[in-house]
Amino acid sequence: MSSEEPGPEQNSEVTPPSPDEGPPAPGVEEPVIAPPEEVPLGEEYEELIEPEEPAKPRKKRKHVGAIIFVVIIIIILLTWTLLSPKIMPVQGTTYVDSATYANLASFNGTRDTWAGTTTWGISVSGPTSAAVNQTISIMVLITKISEDPGNFWFRGTAITVTNVTVLDSEGTILATMGNRSDLGFGKAGTVRLSFPHAGDHTLKVTAQFLVYVDMRIGYLPVEKINIEPLELEPIHIG
């Protein structure tokens, strides 16, 4: 028997060598694959985030409203202080005992308030005789006899005469204050009247005045004082 030997066509298939068979044939280079380039983490974020614009310096806001408010308060305080009534000077009993300013009647009384303690003097003057239908003037003068302010912030008191009224012996109103005046040493209210009948007339007079306390800044009204009817010396009408 004869055996068949493989022909050339059957030997044309070549099996590639396995990796375990050793290095590749000389002269054949394997392709080199470069590792991926690493990008720093910071550069990735810099590409994604837009750069911030530099902050513009803020302009300081002028507090115009606050300045105006302070100026208004200062103006009010100055006006309040300048318009405060002039403090009445202390006169003692000079005008209460005066034969000129107190020839018809006089009175003094002490008042205690939160502003201090003050003794006021009331002096009534006028003619003791007049003709029928002759106009006469009766003046009520209010002076300060003594004063003790309540504390350092109270400089003293001043007054405004608000009313003076002359009554007859039965309490009927005959006349009211025609004008008031500041004599420097005291405040006065004047009443003018006349008598249609002759004879001796016994009159009464009442007065009212508003007391102000003058402080270091400004002033405040304290109280309104009403003087009870004072009986006057008889006035002879002939």
Secondary structure, 3 states (H helix, E strand, C coil): CCCCCCCCHHHCCCCCCCHHHCCCCCCCCCCCCCCCCCCCHHHHHHHHCCCCCCCCCCCCCCCHHHHHHHHHHHHHHHHHHHCCCCCCCECCCCCCCCCCCCCCEEEEEEEEECCEEEEEEEEEECCCEECCCCCEEEEEEEEEEEEEECCCCEEEEEEEEEEEEEECCCCCEEEEEEEEEECCCCEEEEEEECCCCCEEECCEEEEEEEEEEEECCCEEEEEEEEEEEEECCCEEEC
